[in-house]
């Protein structure tokens, strides 16, 4: 069971990194150094951006839950 949650944690970590990198830069950070601040966001956020935000939050919560469950399993295993 610990191996399964460890694999899930690795998958959620990689997926979370990918989702965070897919977000559009809002400016004021490192994204400005690479040209992300050049674009103007006049229309607000699109449906795709809102869905990306929701998916990122869900994957982040699953990542957190898998860390908690893995920690509890490891504590009870000893």
Biopython code that builds the backbone (N, CA, C, O; Angstrom):
import numpy as np
from Bio.PDB.StructureBuilder import StructureBuilder

atoms = [
    (1, "UNK", "N", (0.826, -1.199, 0.000)),
    (1, "UNK", "CA", (0.000, 0.000, 0.000)),
    (1, "UNK", "C", (0.868, 1.259, 0.000)),
    (1, "UNK", "O", (0.522, 2.270, -0.612)),
    (2, "UNK", "N", (2.000, 1.176, 0.699)),
    (2, "UNK", "CA", (2.906, 2.321, 0.731)),
    (2, "UNK", "C", (3.491, 2.567, -0.653)),
    (2, "UNK", "O", (3.677, 3.713, -1.063)),
    (3, "UNK", "N", (3.779, 1.490, -1.363)),
    (3, "UNK", "CA", (4.341, 1.634, -2.709)),
    (3, "UNK", "C", (3.330, 2.312, -3.640)),
    (3, "UNK", "O", (3.703, 3.147, -4.463)),
    (4, "UNK", "N", (2.065, 1.952, -3.507)),
    (4, "UNK", "CA", (1.031, 2.560, -4.342)),
    (4, "UNK", "C", (0.899, 4.052, -4.104)),
    (4, "UNK", "O", (0.783, 4.828, -5.052)),
    (5, "UNK", "N", (0.915, 4.459, -2.837)),
    (5, "UNK", "CA", (0.814, 5.891, -2.535)),
    (5, "UNK", "C", (2.089, 6.627, -2.919)),
    (5, "UNK", "O", (2.040, 7.807, -3.268)),
    (6, "UNK", "N", (3.231, 5.948, -2.859)),
    (6, "UNK", "CA", (4.480, 6.574, -3.302)),
    (6, "UNK", "C", (4.446, 6.831, -4.802)),
    (6, "UNK", "O", (4.867, 7.891, -5.265)),
    (7, "UNK", "N", (3.947, 5.863, -5.561)),
    (7, "UNK", "CA", (3.820, 6.050, -7.009)),
    (7, "UNK", "C", (2.821, 7.162, -7.309)),
    (7, "UNK", "O", (3.059, 7.991, -8.188)),
    (8, "UNK", "N", (1.700, 7.181, -6.580)),
    (8, "UNK", "CA", (0.697, 8.238, -6.778)),
    (8, "UNK", "C", (1.298, 9.607, -6.463)),
    (8, "UNK", "O", (1.009, 10.583, -7.155)),
    (9, "UNK", "N", (2.129, 9.685, -5.427)),
    (9, "UNK", "CA", (2.761, 10.957, -5.067)),
    (9, "UNK", "C", (3.699, 11.431, -6.176)),
    (9, "UNK", "O", (3.741, 12.622, -6.486)),
    (10, "UNK", "N", (4.443, 10.517, -6.766)),
    (10, "UNK", "CA", (5.340, 10.888, -7.861)),
    (10, "UNK", "C", (4.534, 11.373, -9.064)),
    (10, "UNK", "O", (4.885, 12.378, -9.683)),
    (11, "UNK", "N", (3.461, 10.667, -9.396)),
    (11, "UNK", "CA", (2.624, 11.063, -10.537)),
    (11, "UNK", "C", (1.981, 12.425, -10.289)),
    (11, "UNK", "O", (1.984, 13.283, -11.172)),
    (12, "UNK", "N", (1.428, 12.627, -9.085)),
    (12, "UNK", "CA", (0.804, 13.918, -8.773)),
    (12, "UNK", "C", (1.835, 15.040, -8.769)),
    (12, "UNK", "O", (1.520, 16.159, -9.173)),
    (13, "UNK", "N", (3.055, 14.769, -8.322)),
    (13, "UNK", "CA", (4.101, 15.796, -8.315)),
    (13, "UNK", "C", (4.457, 16.219, -9.728)),
    (13, "UNK", "O", (4.555, 17.411, -10.018)),
    (14, "UNK", "N", (4.653, 15.244, -10.611)),
    (14, "UNK", "CA", (4.985, 15.573, -11.997)),
    (14, "UNK", "C", (3.833, 16.298, -12.690)),
    (14, "UNK", "O", (4.053, 17.246, -13.444)),
    (15, "UNK", "N", (2.612, 15.850, -12.432)),
    (15, "UNK", "CA", (1.445, 16.494, -13.034)),
    (15, "UNK", "C", (1.271, 17.919, -12.513)),
    (15, "UNK", "O", (0.905, 18.818, -13.270)),
    (16, "UNK", "N", (1.530, 18.124, -11.237)),
    (16, "UNK", "CA", (1.414, 19.462, -10.663)),
    (16, "UNK", "C", (2.459, 20.403, -11.250)),
    (16, "UNK", "O", (2.161, 21.564, -11.531)),
    (17, "UNK", "N", (3.678, 19.911, -11.437)),
    (17, "UNK", "CA", (4.711, 20.746, -12.073)),
    (17, "UNK", "C", (4.305, 21.129, -13.490)),
    (17, "UNK", "O", (4.467, 22.280, -13.896)),
    (18, "UNK", "N", (3.783, 20.177, -14.234)),
    (18, "UNK", "CA", (3.354, 20.444, -15.598)),
    (18, "UNK", "C", (2.224, 21.470, -15.633)),
    (18, "UNK", "O", (2.238, 22.387, -16.454)),
    (19, "UNK", "N", (1.251, 21.312, -14.745)),
    (19, "UNK", "CA", (0.118, 22.244, -14.727)),
    (19, "UNK", "C", (0.546, 23.652, -14.328)),
    (19, "UNK", "O", (0.053, 24.631, -14.888)),
    (20, "UNK", "N", (1.455, 23.762, -13.370)),
    (20, "UNK", "CA", (1.922, 25.093, -12.953)),
    (20, "UNK", "C", (2.688, 25.763, -14.089)),
    (20, "UNK", "O", (2.553, 26.967, -14.308)),
    (21, "UNK", "N", (3.486, 24.988, -14.806)),
    (21, "UNK", "CA", (4.231, 25.564, -15.923)),
    (21, "UNK", "C", (3.330, 25.972, -17.082)),
    (21, "UNK", "O", (3.710, 26.826, -17.883)),
    (22, "UNK", "N", (2.159, 25.385, -17.184)),
    (22, "UNK", "CA", (1.228, 25.731, -18.260)),
    (22, "UNK", "C", (0.500, 27.047, -18.008)),
    (22, "UNK", "O", (-0.057, 27.626, -18.940)),
    (23, "UNK", "N", (0.493, 27.530, -16.769)),
    (23, "UNK", "CA", (-0.206, 28.775, -16.460)),
    (23, "UNK", "C", (0.462, 29.955, -17.145)),
    (23, "UNK", "O", (1.677, 29.984, -17.340)),
    (24, "UNK", "N", (-0.363, 30.923, -17.503)),
    (24, "UNK", "CA", (0.131, 32.143, -18.110)),
    (24, "UNK", "C", (0.687, 33.046, -17.020)),
    (24, "UNK", "O", (0.094, 33.174, -15.949)),
    (25, "UNK", "N", (1.817, 33.664, -17.293)),
    (25, "UNK", "CA", (2.438, 34.550, -16.321)),
    (25, "UNK", "C", (1.592, 35.786, -16.077)),
    (25, "UNK", "O", (1.079, 36.385, -17.022)),
    (26, "UNK", "N", (1.445, 36.168, -14.829)),
    (26, "UNK", "CA", (0.643, 37.342, -14.488)),
    (26, "UNK", "C", (1.496, 38.603, -14.402)),
    (26, "UNK", "O", (0.957, 39.696, -14.234)),
    (27, "UNK", "N", (2.799, 38.475, -14.513)),
    (27, "UNK", "CA", (3.674, 39.631, -14.460)),
    (27, "UNK", "C", (4.209, 39.860, -13.064)),
    (27, "UNK", "O", (3.631, 39.402, -12.078)),
    (28, "UNK", "N", (5.315, 40.571, -12.989)),
    (28, "UNK", "CA", (5.903, 40.895, -11.710)),
    (28, "UNK", "C", (6.816, 39.813, -11.167)),
    (28, "UNK", "O", (7.348, 39.958, -10.066)),
    (29, "UNK", "N", (7.011, 38.746, -11.900)),
    (29, "UNK", "CA", (7.855, 37.669, -11.407)),
    (29, "UNK", "C", (8.880, 37.260, -12.446)),
    (29, "UNK", "O", (9.302, 38.064, -13.277)),
    (30, "UNK", "N", (9.267, 36.011, -12.387)),
    (30, "UNK", "CA", (10.254, 35.510, -13.328)),
    (30, "UNK", "C", (9.731, 35.454, -14.748)),
    (30, "UNK", "O", (10.516, 35.452, -15.696)),
    (31, "UNK", "N", (8.408, 35.407, -14.913)),
    (31, "UNK", "CA", (7.855, 35.346, -16.269)),
    (31, "UNK", "C", (8.155, 36.622, -17.053)),
    (31, "UNK", "O", (8.184, 36.589, -18.283)),
    (32, "UNK", "N", (8.380, 37.746, -16.369)),
    (32, "UNK", "CA", (8.734, 38.983, -17.058)),
    (32, "UNK", "C", (10.121, 38.906, -17.685)),
    (32, "UNK", "O", (10.379, 39.520, -18.720)),
    (33, "UNK", "N", (11.002, 38.155, -17.057)),
    (33, "UNK", "CA", (12.362, 38.031, -17.579)),
    (33, "UNK", "C", (12.379, 37.304, -18.916)),
    (33, "UNK", "O", (13.255, 37.551, -19.746)),
    (34, "UNK", "N", (11.426, 36.419, -19.130)),
    (34, "UNK", "CA", (11.407, 35.623, -20.347)),
    (34, "UNK", "C", (10.369, 36.120, -21.352)),
    (34, "UNK", "O", (10.016, 35.387, -22.276)),
    (35, "UNK", "N", (9.884, 37.323, -21.195)),
    (35, "UNK", "CA", (8.966, 37.899, -22.162)),
    (35, "UNK", "C", (7.500, 37.670, -21.854)),
    (35, "UNK", "O", (6.647, 37.984, -22.683)),
    (36, "UNK", "N", (7.185, 37.139, -20.698)),
    (36, "UNK", "CA", (5.790, 36.888, -20.352)),
    (36, "UNK", "C", (5.027, 38.157, -20.034)),
    (36, "UNK", "O", (3.801, 38.182, -20.137)),
    (37, "UNK", "N", (5.722, 39.202, -19.653)),
    (37, "UNK", "CA", (5.059, 40.451, -19.306)),
    (37, "UNK", "C", (4.710, 41.302, -20.505)),
    (37, "UNK", "O", (4.054, 42.332, -20.347)),
    (38, "UNK", "N", (5.118, 40.916, -21.690)),
    (38, "UNK", "CA", (4.855, 41.696, -22.893)),
    (38, "UNK", "C", (3.395, 41.619, -23.321)),
    (38, "UNK", "O", (2.886, 42.541, -23.959)),
    (39, "UNK", "N", (2.730, 40.544, -22.982)),
    (39, "UNK", "CA", (1.362, 40.347, -23.436)),
    (39, "UNK", "C", (0.400, 41.110, -22.536)),
    (39, "UNK", "O", (0.598, 41.196, -21.324)),
    (40, "UNK", "N", (-0.624, 41.650, -23.137)),
    (40, "UNK", "CA", (-1.634, 42.330, -22.336)),
    (40, "UNK", "C", (-2.834, 41.414, -22.175)),
    (40, "UNK", "O", (-3.263, 40.755, -23.122)),
    (41, "UNK", "N", (-3.359, 41.383, -20.982)),
    (41, "UNK", "CA", (-4.538, 40.534, -20.724)),
    (41, "UNK", "C", (-5.753, 41.440, -20.624)),
    (41, "UNK", "O", (-6.170, 41.816, -19.529)),
    (42, "UNK", "N", (-6.312, 41.785, -21.764)),
    (42, "UNK", "CA", (-7.414, 42.731, -21.802)),
    (42, "UNK", "C", (-8.753, 42.035, -21.592)),
    (42, "UNK", "O", (-9.665, 42.665, -21.058)),
    (43, "UNK", "N", (-8.919, 40.815, -21.967)),
    (43, "UNK", "CA", (-10.216, 40.177, -21.909)),
    (43, "UNK", "C", (-10.519, 39.441, -20.623)),
    (43, "UNK", "O", (-11.572, 38.812, -20.517)),
    (44, "UNK", "N", (-9.643, 39.496, -19.648)),
    (44, "UNK", "CA", (-9.842, 38.694, -18.459)),
    (44, "UNK", "C", (-9.399, 37.270, -18.730)),
    (44, "UNK", "O", (-8.703, 37.005, -19.710)),
    (45, "UNK", "N", (-9.801, 36.361, -17.868)),
    (45, "UNK", "CA", (-9.365, 34.978, -18.055)),
    (45, "UNK", "C", (-10.381, 34.209, -18.887)),
    (45, "UNK", "O", (-11.588, 34.416, -18.765)),
    (46, "UNK", "N", (-9.884, 33.341, -19.712)),
    (46, "UNK", "CA", (-10.754, 32.561, -20.579)),
    (46, "UNK", "C", (-11.232, 31.316, -19.841)),
    (46, "UNK", "O", (-10.818, 31.045, -18.714)),
    (47, "UNK", "N", (-12.097, 30.579, -20.489)),
    (47, "UNK", "CA", (-12.636, 29.349, -19.907)),
    (47, "UNK", "C", (-11.521, 28.329, -19.717)),
    (47, "UNK", "O", (-11.498, 27.605, -18.722)),
    (48, "UNK", "N", (-10.605, 28.274, -20.665)),
    (48, "UNK", "CA", (-9.497, 27.320, -20.570)),
    (48, "UNK", "C", (-8.611, 27.634, -19.370)),
    (48, "UNK", "O", (-8.152, 26.721, -18.684)),
    (49, "UNK", "N", (-8.368, 28.913, -19.111)),
    (49, "UNK", "CA", (-7.538, 29.296, -17.971)),
    (49, "UNK", "C", (-8.232, 28.975, -16.653)),
    (49, "UNK", "O", (-7.593, 28.523, -15.704)),
    (50, "UNK", "N", (-9.538, 29.209, -16.597)),
    (50, "UNK", "CA", (-10.276, 28.880, -15.369)),
    (50, "UNK", "C", (-10.290, 27.380, -15.130)),
    (50, "UNK", "O", (-10.152, 26.927, -13.994)),
    (51, "UNK", "N", (-10.459, 26.599, -16.213)),
    (51, "UNK", "CA", (-10.429, 25.149, -16.055)),
    (51, "UNK", "C", (-9.040, 24.671, -15.640)),
    (51, "UNK", "O", (-8.920, 23.745, -14.837)),
    (52, "UNK", "N", (-8.002, 25.284, -16.171)),
    (52, "UNK", "CA", (-6.641, 24.942, -15.782)),
    (52, "UNK", "C", (-6.412, 25.257, -14.307)),
    (52, "UNK", "O", (-5.748, 24.498, -13.601)),
    (53, "UNK", "N", (-6.963, 26.377, -13.844)),
    (53, "UNK", "CA", (-6.867, 26.720, -12.427)),
    (53, "UNK", "C", (-7.563, 25.669, -11.564)),
    (53, "UNK", "O", (-7.021, 25.238, -10.546)),
    (54, "UNK", "N", (-8.747, 25.264, -11.966)),
    (54, "UNK", "CA", (-9.494, 24.259, -11.195)),
    (54, "UNK", "C", (-8.771, 22.924, -11.164)),
    (54, "UNK", "O", (-8.686, 22.286, -10.114)),
    (55, "UNK", "N", (-8.255, 22.502, -12.299)),
    (55, "UNK", "CA", (-7.539, 21.233, -12.358)),
    (55, "UNK", "C", (-6.282, 21.288, -11.494)),
    (55, "UNK", "O", (-5.940, 20.313, -10.826)),
    (56, "UNK", "N", (-5.594, 22.436, -11.508)),
    (56, "UNK", "CA", (-4.389, 22.590, -10.701)),
    (56, "UNK", "C", (-4.717, 22.507, -9.213)),
    (56, "UNK", "O", (-3.976, 21.889, -8.449)),
    (57, "UNK", "N", (-5.813, 23.120, -8.801)),
    (57, "UNK", "CA", (-6.214, 23.066, -7.389)),
    (57, "UNK", "C", (-6.571, 21.634, -6.989)),
    (57, "UNK", "O", (-6.187, 21.181, -5.910)),
    (58, "UNK", "N", (-7.291, 20.927, -7.836)),
    (58, "UNK", "CA", (-7.681, 19.544, -7.520)),
    (58, "UNK", "C", (-6.451, 18.649, -7.420)),
    (58, "UNK", "O", (-6.343, 17.845, -6.494)),
    (59, "UNK", "N", (-5.519, 18.784, -8.372)),
    (59, "UNK", "CA", (-4.305, 17.972, -8.322)),
    (59, "UNK", "C", (-3.463, 18.347, -7.103)),
    (59, "UNK", "O", (-2.846, 17.476, -6.490)),
    (60, "UNK", "N", (-3.433, 19.618, -6.750)),
    (60, "UNK", "CA", (-2.711, 20.038, -5.545)),
    (60, "UNK", "C", (-3.311, 19.442, -4.284)),
    (60, "UNK", "O", (-2.580, 19.028, -3.385)),
    (61, "UNK", "N", (-4.623, 19.395, -4.210)),
    (61, "UNK", "CA", (-5.278, 18.780, -3.048)),
    (61, "UNK", "C", (-5.030, 17.277, -2.995)),
    (61, "UNK", "O", (-4.820, 16.719, -1.918)),
    (62, "UNK", "N", (-5.055, 16.621, -4.147)),
    (62, "UNK", "CA", (-4.747, 15.193, -4.190)),
    (62, "UNK", "C", (-3.298, 14.931, -3.803)),
    (62, "UNK", "O", (-3.006, 13.945, -3.126)),
    (63, "UNK", "N", (-2.390, 15.801, -4.225)),
    (63, "UNK", "CA", (-0.980, 15.701, -3.859)),
    (63, "UNK", "C", (-0.812, 15.816, -2.345)),
    (63, "UNK", "O", (-0.090, 15.030, -1.732)),
    (64, "UNK", "N", (-1.481, 16.796, -1.753)),
    (64, "UNK", "CA", (-1.415, 16.997, -0.307)),
    (64, "UNK", "C", (-2.001, 15.800, 0.441)),
    (64, "UNK", "O", (-1.430, 15.340, 1.429)),
    (65, "UNK", "N", (-3.140, 15.301, -0.032)),
    (65, "UNK", "CA", (-3.781, 14.154, 0.625)),
    (65, "UNK", "C", (-2.902, 12.915, 0.534)),
    (65, "UNK", "O", (-2.833, 12.135, 1.484)),
    (66, "UNK", "N", (-2.236, 12.726, -0.587)),
    (66, "UNK", "CA", (-1.376, 11.554, -0.705)),
    (66, "UNK", "C", (-0.168, 11.655, 0.224)),
    (66, "UNK", "O", (0.305, 10.637, 0.729)),
    (67, "UNK", "N", (0.333, 12.861, 0.453)),
    (67, "UNK", "CA", (1.439, 13.039, 1.410)),
    (67, "UNK", "C", (0.968, 12.705, 2.822)),
    (67, "UNK", "O", (1.673, 12.024, 3.566)),
    (68, "UNK", "N", (-0.211, 13.176, 3.192)),
    (68, "UNK", "CA", (-0.734, 12.908, 4.531)),
    (68, "UNK", "C", (-0.973, 11.411, 4.726)),
    (68, "UNK", "O", (-0.576, 10.848, 5.746)),
    (69, "UNK", "N", (-1.613, 10.771, 3.763)),
    (69, "UNK", "CA", (-1.898, 9.339, 3.876)),
    (69, "UNK", "C", (-0.604, 8.535, 3.905)),
    (69, "UNK", "O", (-0.481, 7.584, 4.677)),
    (70, "UNK", "N", (0.359, 8.910, 3.072)),
    (70, "UNK", "CA", (1.637, 8.210, 3.056)),
    (70, "UNK", "C", (2.375, 8.366, 4.378)),
    (70, "UNK", "O", (2.990, 7.417, 4.865)),
    (71, "UNK", "N", (2.317, 9.551, 4.956)),
    (71, "UNK", "CA", (2.936, 9.767, 6.266)),
    (71, "UNK", "C", (2.278, 8.942, 7.358)),
    (71, "UNK", "O", (2.962, 8.375, 8.210)),
    (72, "UNK", "N", (0.947, 8.873, 7.335)),
    (72, "UNK", "CA", (0.248, 8.065, 8.332)),
    (72, "UNK", "C", (0.534, 6.590, 8.160)),
    (72, "UNK", "O", (0.709, 5.873, 9.146)),
    (73, "UNK", "N", (0.586, 6.124, 6.924)),
    (73, "UNK", "CA", (0.890, 4.712, 6.680)),
    (73, "UNK", "C", (2.297, 4.361, 7.131)),
    (73, "UNK", "O", (2.519, 3.293, 7.702)),
    (74, "UNK", "N", (3.233, 5.237, 6.883)),
    (74, "UNK", "CA", (4.613, 4.976, 7.300)),
    (74, "UNK", "C", (4.746, 5.009, 8.812)),
    (74, "UNK", "O", (5.529, 4.253, 9.388)),
    (75, "UNK", "N", (3.981, 5.887, 9.459)),
    (75, "UNK", "CA", (4.027, 5.951, 10.918)),
    (75, "UNK", "C", (3.426, 4.698, 11.528)),
    (75, "UNK", "O", (3.965, 4.164, 12.497)),
    (76, "UNK", "N", (2.321, 4.221, 10.978)),
    (76, "UNK", "CA", (1.669, 3.030, 11.511)),
    (76, "UNK", "C", (2.431, 1.756, 11.158)),
    (76, "UNK", "O", (2.297, 0.745, 11.846)),
    (77, "UNK", "N", (3.231, 1.797, 10.090)),
    (77, "UNK", "CA", (3.996, 0.623, 9.670)),
    (77, "UNK", "C", (5.136, 0.335, 10.645)),
    (77, "UNK", "O", (5.518, -0.820, 10.829)),
    (78, "UNK", "N", (5.672, 1.363, 11.258)),
    (78, "UNK", "CA", (6.788, 1.174, 12.203)),
    (78, "UNK", "C", (6.217, 0.746, 13.491)),
    (78, "UNK", "O", (6.956, 0.522, 14.450)),
]
sb = StructureBuilder()
sb.init_structure("model")
sb.init_model(0)
sb.init_chain("A")
sb.init_seg("    ")
for serial, (resi, resn, name, xyz) in enumerate(atoms, 1):
    if name == "N":
        sb.init_residue(resn, " ", resi, " ")
    sb.init_atom(name, np.array(xyz, "f"), 0.0, 1.0, " ", f" {name:<3s}", serial, name[0])
structure = sb.get_structure()
